[in-house]
Amino acid sequence: MARFKKPPPGKLIVSIIYSSVDALADSVSALEKKFGKVMYETLEVHCEQAPDYTEEMGEKLHRRFFSFEKEVPRDSLALVKATCFKIEAQFSDLIDGYHFRTVNLDPGILTPTTLVMASHREESHKVYIKDGVYAEIAMIHAHGGFCRLPWTQSDFCDEETIAFLERVKQTFDLEESSQESLNL
């Protein structure tokens, strides 16, 4: 019989789609207040222009990925998504009673083997976890690198994004090495 063991925490990754540099800076500042300093970030990467984003946020959207110094429990993805949702609302424009976002914050948790992203959208490959939040395995790390899955957005497969994920993943290897050396 398998024994229950709580998994170690993961690294928080946040994908930010934004329409202005000011909105990006404001949202990163708010995220740092909640999750600690930015550890790694990408340059601007290709942003798949989904109609629902462009209708709400405009035509010229950009995407960047960030990781933060505080690790998060793997079972906290729904709570992190709720926090990101509040930050989105904080920087939205209220027009005729509707909040038009200037940023879209999609959090995820990186482990040594997977990148799991949070979403409010139900789809066949997503699993409901809690409070209107679904989890999606967006990437797996196998055969020495990150591999896309049939539903992985092309933005996540950009060379800049893959290099970023590898840098963040290496921090697991460094922590593991330092823990092993402490046990000698």
ABEGO torsion letter per residue (X at the ends): XBBBBBBBBBBBBBBBBBABAAAAAAAAAAAAAAAEBBABBBBBBBBBBBAAAAAAAEABBBBBBBBBABBBBAAAAAAAAAAAAAAAAAABBBBGGBBBBABBBBBBBBBAABBBBBBABBBAABBBAEGGBBBBBABBBBGGBBBBBAABBAAAABAAAAAAAAAAAAAAAAAAAAAAAAAX
